[in-house]
Amino acid sequence: MSDKTARATGGASVEKTIHARSGWPLLLLTFVLAAACVACIVTGATMLPPDDMPLTTPAHTMGVVLLVVGIVVLCVGPLLMLMGFFTIQPNQARVLILFGDYKGTVRDEGFHWANPFYSRSAGSTIDERTGKSTPLSTKVSLRARTYNGEHLKVNDKCGNPIEIADVIVWRVENTAKALFDVDDYNSSVHTQSETALRHVATTYAYDQMPGEPEGEITLRSNIEEVSAALKEELAVRLEKAGVVIDDARLTHLAYAPEIAQAMLRRQQADAVIAAREKIVQGAVGMVEMALGELSRKNVVDLDDERKAAMVSNLMVVLCGESDAQPVLNTGTLYQ
């Protein structure tokens, strides 16, 4: 694969992992070089003639050469050596770029040395908040990061305006894609997070609506399924930026203020209806049990008309919201 392109099918950058030299031997070599230059300078200075005397011997000429070489090398050599040192923290990587040519990525933590002409910037990007150009560092953090999305106002599947927000945990997996395939991978994460959340919110209804099939996934009742769909959507969108999604969750979900009261009343009505259905089902069971027991034990023989009256009275007592007021019948059963 060519170092100049390092590209796969479709134009996506391919990360190449390389190993840089340890910096400790090179640091020792830098000190030795500096000491040798100082020794050359001192030796050359001692070999020079007095101030008013010309250079008449080869020793004098050698002294000048040693003095000049020592000064030049001392000013240039250690400086170049020091420019090649860099450190990598745990879960961090550095992308090596030589005159615009991607050479590879170093992921080994520790103290390293590489070509001092490797770039320390991967270009620049425009800061969204300030509008100013900011340089992109060749050091990329591989640690997991959390992004708390802003509250968005969107329409759900049924067209109801809702407010929704999410939180995602993400990290850079491919440093080449992160630096070379998108302008700013941080901004890409923020932008795609909002886009994916809007798409997921419009795919599902906020809650089960009348007339909709039972078991349909909704934003309020199926948090796990919705979060999984959001994570999958983000993974597809951010794959080009070399970013993987570890987790994605909804942090806020509510109806928009303009319809919140109306939807609250609808939910309350649904709750009242559900409670009434439960009460009626229990009352019917109790009435059925009472009639069955009376008939089985021959406590009293009731015709259909009296059974209907008894059922009516029991249903009123069992389903009524207020306490029943008993009325004593001092006559016969049919009076």
N, C-alpha and C positions, 0 to 999 in steps of 0.2 A: 504494500500500500504506500502511495506517495505521501511523504511528510508534508508536502505543500497543500495537498487537498484534504487528506484524512476524512474523506467523505464516503458515505454509503449510498445505497440506492435511495432516490428521493431527495438527495441533497442534505440529509441529516448528518451532523458532525458525529464522529466516532471518537470516543475517549481512548487515549493510549496511555497506559500506566507505565511510568518509568521510575527508576530508582536513582536518586542523586547521591553524590559522594558525601561521606561523613565530613562535617566541618572541622572536627578537632585536629586531624593531621594537617589540614590546610591552614588552620589557625597557627599551629606551631611553625609551619613553613613560612608564614607571613612574618612572624617574629624573627625567625632566622634570617630572612631576607632583609628585614629592616636593620638587624644587628650587623649584617655583612656590609650594607650600604654605609652605616655609620663608621665601621672599621675602615672602609675604603676612603671615606672623607678624611678621617683622622690621619691615616697613613699618607694620603696624598698631600695633606697640609704639612706634614713633617718633612716631606721630600722637597718642598718648594724652597727656592733660595730666599735670602733676605729681601726686604721690600725693594731696595734700590739696585738689586743685582739682576742682570738678564738671565734667561734660561740658557745656560751654556753646556749642560751635560745631559745625557740621556735620562739620568735619574730625575732631573728637574722636569723633563718632558713627561716622564711616567707619573710623576706627582700630579701634574696638571690633569692628565688623563684620568687618573684614579679619582681626583677631586670632582671632575665634571660628571663622570659616570656615576659616582656615588650619590651626588646631589640629584641627578635626573632620575635614577632608579628609585631612590628614596621617596621622591615626590610622586612617581607614577606607579611603581610596582605594588607597594602595600595598599595604595588607594584602590587599585583595580582588584586586588585580592579581597579587600574588605567589602567591595560592592557585590561580591558573589556569595556572601554568607546570608543565610535566611533560616528561620525557625518555623516549624509546623507544629501546631498544638494538636492534641487528640481531636479526632473528628474534624479535621481541617485538611485542605488540599491547596496546592499551588499549581497554577497552569503556567507552563514555560513557553514563552513566545520570543523568537529570535528574529528581529527585523520583519515582523508581520507573519512569520512562519510558525505554525503551531508544532511544537516539538513533543509535547506529552504533558502528563499530569503526575505530580509527586504527591503521594498519599501517606508516605511513611513519616510518622511524627519524629521530632527531634531536631538536632542542629545539623544543617546541611550546607554544602557549597556547590554552586553551579556556575556556568558561564556568566561572568559579570555583565555581559551585554544583553542578557535576557531582560525583557521588558517587565517593569513593575506595574504597568497599567494595561488594561485590555480595551482601551478606547474610552469613550465617554458617553453619557446619557443625559437626558434632560430631566431634572427633578420636577415632578408634577406639582409640588407645593410652591417652590420658589421660582420655577421656570428657568433656572440657571443650569448650565452644563456642569456635571460632576463626573470625575473619573471613576472608572470601574476597576477595582483592585483585582489582581490576578490570584489573590488568595480567596478561596471560596469555603465558606463554612458548610460542613456536612451534617451539622447537628439539626435535630428536629426543632422546628419553629411553629409558633401558634399565631394564627391570624384571626382576629375577631372582626367579623364583617359588620358593616353598618346596617341599621334597620332599613329595609327596602319596602316600598309600597307597590304591590303588584296585584293583578287579578288572578284568582284561582281558576280552575277548570270550568267552573260554573259562572265565571264573570264577576264574582264577588270580590271587592277590594279588601286585601288583607295586608297586614304588616308582618314581615318575616326577617330573620337574621340567622346567621350561622357562624360556626367556629370550625376552622380546619387546622389540622396538624400536618405539616409538610416538611420535606427536606430535599436537598439537591442530591441526585444520584449520578447524573452524567454532567461533569463539569464542562466538557466541550460544548454540549448543547446549551447549557446555561449561559455561557459567555458568547458563543458565536452564532447561535440560531435565533436568539431573541435579543431585542435591544436592552432590556432590563428584566431579569427573571423575577425580581421582587415585584415590580409593577405588573408583570404578567400574572403572577399568582393573585394579586388583588383584583385585577380586572376580570380574569376568568372565574374567580370565585363568585363575583357578583352576577356574571352572565349565566353561570351554571345554576345558581340559586334561583334566578328568575325563570329559567327554563323548567326546572323541577317544580317550582310553585305553580306554574301554569299547566302542568301535566296532571296534577291531582286536585281533587276538590278539598276544601277546608274540612268539611264534615259530611256525613251521609245525608244526602238530600232526598226528599220524597220523590218517589218514582225511579230512583236509581237502583240498580241491582244490588242485592245483599252481598256483603263480603268484599265490596270494592275498596281498594286502598285509598285512605284519606290522610291528609296531612296531620290531623289531630289524633287519630286513632292508631295509626301505623307508623310510629316514629322510627322504628328499626328499619322497616322497608324503605321509607323515604330517605333516611340517612345513607343506606346502602346505595340507593339510586344516585344520590348527590355525590357520594364518593366515587362511584364509577364514572359519572359525568365529568368530574374534575380530573380524574386520572387520564381520560382520553384527551381532554383539552390541554393539559399541562405536560403531556408526554413530549411534545416538541421542545419544551423548555428544559428537559432533563430533570423534571421534578416529579417525585412520587408522593402520593397522599397516604398518610398513615391513618388518619381518622377524619371524619366530617360529621358534624352534628348540628341540629337546629337549636338555637339558644333563645329564640323569641318567635312566638306565633300568636297572632291575635287578629280579630277583625279590625278593619279601619274604623276610626272614631265615628265617621258619618253613618255607619250601619251597625255599629256595635250594640246599641240599645235594641234595635229591631231584632237582631239575631239572638240577643239575650232573652228577649221575650219568647222567641220561637223555641229556644232551648228549654225555657221554663215550662212552656206549654207541652213540649214533648215529655218532660219529666212528670208533669201532672197526669198526662194521659197514661204513661207507663205505670204510674202508681195506682191509678184507678183500675187499670186492667188487672193488676195484681190483686187488688182488694176484691173485685168482682169474682175473679177466679177462686179466691179463698172462700168467699161467701157462698158461691154456688156449691162448692164442695161440702161446706158445713151444712147447708140446707139439705143436700142430698143424703148426707150421713144421718141427719136428724130424722128425716122421713123414713129412711131405711131401718133405723133402730126402732122407731115407734111401730112400724109394720111388722118387723121380725119378732118383737116381744109382745105383740098384741096389746099394747098399752091402751090404745084408743083406735077405734075404727072410723077413719075419715073418708068421706066421699070426695069426689074430684073438686067440688066447689070449696070445701073446707081446706083441702090440701092447697088449692090456689091461694086462699086467704092467708094460710099459714106461711106459705112461701113468700107472699107479698110482705107480710109483717116482718119475717126474718130478714129479708133482703133490705128492707128499710132500716132495721136496727143495725145490721152488720155493715152496711155501706154508708150510713149517714155520718156526717161530720160532727154533729152534736149528740149529746147523750139522749137516749130514748126515754120518753116519759110514759111509764106503764099505766094502763087503764084496766081496772078490775071489772070483770064481767060478773055481775051478781045474779044474772038470769041463767037461762040454759045455754047450751052451746050454740043453738040456732037463733038466739034472740040478741 
